[in-house]
Structure formats: structure tokens, C-alpha cells
Amino acid sequence: MPHYFAPLAYLPTGWHSDVCIEVDPNGMIVATTANHSGENCQRLSGALVPGMPNLHSHAFQRAMAGLSEQRNHPHDSFWSWREQMYQVALTITPEQMYQIARYLYIELLEGGYTSVAEFHYLHHDPTGQPYAPVDEMVDAISRAATDAGIALTLLPTLYSYSDFASAPPSQMQRRFIQSTEQYLRQIERIKPLIAGRAQQRMGGCFHSLRACTAQQITQVLEELPNDWPIHLHISEQQQEVNRSLAVHGTTPLHWLSEHVELDARWCLIHATHLSEAERHYAACQQAVIGLCPSTEASLGDGIFNAVDYLAQGGRIGIGSDSHVCTDVSEELRWLEYTQRLTAQQRNCLASRAHPSTGERLLRATLQGGAQALAQPVGQINTGFRADWLMLDLDNPWLMQTPSTHLLDSWLFAHPKRAIKAVMVAGRWRVQSGEHDIKAQASQALTDALRSLRQALS
Ligand SMILES: [Zn+2]
């Protein structure tokens, strides 16, 4: 069994020096010992930090990042962006999905994410027929994760309607649309595929309260294993809240709570426009709020009141969603900075127990992310998987920083190439700042993007 010796490691109780970490052949941590002599250990030359779980990804949207930044409507918004996104969703093939997802997952690993929850609703071929008996899209995403070496929580997503009150879907949504029965059959079809791949598991998912009825949600919950996480987009846009008020006479989460009791399995994605009472309810039920600050900024969604939510003991995690940003430090910085710009204050998400903003953000999102992915990650600790990042202590900006400020310096002063190496399940995937198959994946991605963009033009 390999024993790693790190001069500095961030353990559950904070920074420790001279840490020996024993990892078993399955990539699980079996022991950590601080103040170790280093004898018979592989010596590492950086500071170890747990790898970040990414709780919200739509891998195919990476293919359009940067292509929606020109004004095509008098009032560009989430809804006009969505039209463009549908064009990509209608066109992409399983092979293109594999290449785009594999390269994206390589970028996520280099950016500090070691596991990802894929919120997947491209269930059908471009004519609207299911991929069966082999689900080629699921297989493409799963292989991409295996080949890049990132852990995966696959979330097949139920998507049946185009709006509240069971409004019929549009032609543009034909690759997403399933009945409850089709969804449950798909889950049974892909279960063995995911179960056969290391560091992969599944969860349940509802696209949104626009796309599913309460009856569908309760029926699916009865069928799914009760240790699966459950994800849902909610209250991302004010228009969605207004529609809910018009149709149901109440706000989305309040309406959901009348049909389903939320618990720690739930991950509410965005939740931007929750009311104060809804935030209180979500915090009490120990649900994770899945924040994607760079995408929420990109789409003009609004700002979640994270100060209030954390003060109530609420749980949060981060996701890169549309992948306009694939870097942990940038995502966390966006999270804190949106709160500062709103409150006109500094260090908004720090607390009395954790006065370092970087440390508080990291601890909260590691814990919330691990809960949302239902994977044994988020800590360098016995019983957790050996998923970690090695910060480069040869970087002069970090070398001269005391450990009390190291996380803040990494996350807020953003030294270039601060992450020197990344391990997932006991295997190094990034070394010297670069993923081991990046060059090969880059050529294949170029070919895939060329064919996708030709098909789109
Ligand atoms: Zn999303």
C-alpha cells in the first residue's frame, strides 16, 4: 500500500505538518498520521487539499461557452440563451459528446474538481427516439469520466413538459422528453453500466417544476433507492417564480414542500430567488443548495443570499453548470464577491469559527458537494477516497504565505498554476499542472468541435 508524505495537508481539523497518508489498492484512505518521520513514504512537494466535488454539470454546454456573448435580441436573457443552447442539444452526437465531455473533465481536474454530478437530459437521438438498448449518450459521458479519471454521479433527468400546468413540450425539446415510465425504464437500463465502472454512481433528478408534475415526482421517489441523491433546478429565474405564483398561487419551493418532504438527499440547483421562508425551510431540512455563481452571472439570473443561508446552518456546494468557468478558485471567488457587491461589505461568508473566508468557503462546499454527489469525498481522512489537490509550494506567492492564509491566497490571489498535481482514487491524473492525456484529447476535441459547428451552421 502506498504511503504518501506531505509537508503540509489540510485535514478535518485544519492544516497539519509532516502528514503520512496510507492509501489502499481501491484508492481509499486507510490512515492519516501528522508529525510523521516520513520514513518509507513517497515524499510529495506540495500542500494537500481535498479535491472539490462539482455538483452541477451539463457537459455538452461547454461546446457553446463563448458563443453566446453577442447581442442578438434587444433584451438578451436566460430565455434567449436557452434557444441557442437547444440548437447545440439538438445537434450533438454521442461521439461528439464523448470528446467534449472528456476534454471538459480534464479541464475540471486541472481546475481542482475531482468528481462531478452530470445533470443529464439528452436522452434521445435527434429524431426523438430513445437510445436503446444501449444508451449511447450515457455511455459516452460515463466513458469520458472514466478516461479522464474524474469520479461521476450520473443524474438521468426526468423532463416531460415545457412549463407549469403540464404545458406540452416544444419540438425543440424532443431529445429530452420522457414519460415517468420511460424514465424509470431508462434507469433500469443504465444501472448495470454505471455499476460496472469504478468511482461512478447514480442519483435521481427532475429537470424543474416546469418540466415535471408533483405526481411524477412522488411516483419516481417511491421507485428510486432511498440512498440516491435527488437533484432539481429551482427558482433560477424571477420569471419562473412569477409563473409558479400565477399557476399554483405560491412560490416553487413552497409548492414542492406541500407535496414532498425535503431531506438531506435533495440538492436544489441555483435556488436564486428563494424567499426568506423557503431558505429557512431548505436549511432546516438539510438540503444542499447547488450554487453555480459563474453561470448565474453569465445568464443574468441573480444572486442567492448565501450570507443568510449559511448563518442559518444551510448547506451549499458549487457547480460549473454551463462551464464558462472550470476553476474551483474562480467559482468560489465569484460566490464571495457577489455577496460583497450586494452587501457593500468584505469577507461576507467568513464566520466567527472560520474567520478565513477561503477556509469557510472551502469547508462548506466540500461538505455540501460530497453530500450532493453521495460519494465518500471532501476530506483527507480515514474512510474517504484519496481525491486531493497538491498546491505548488514552489510558487513564490504561496511559498511565502503562512498556512493561516494559504487557502485565501490560493482562492483569492489566484496565482497561476497553483494546483501542481491532482489525484483521484489513489491515481495521479494531473502532474506538473497538466493532465496526462490532455494533448491527445485536444486533437480529438478539435475534430469533434469542427464537425459539430459545421452541423450547426
Ligand atoms: Zn443546470
Residues whose N, C-alpha, C, O or C-beta is under 5 A from the ligand:
A	BS01	ZN	none
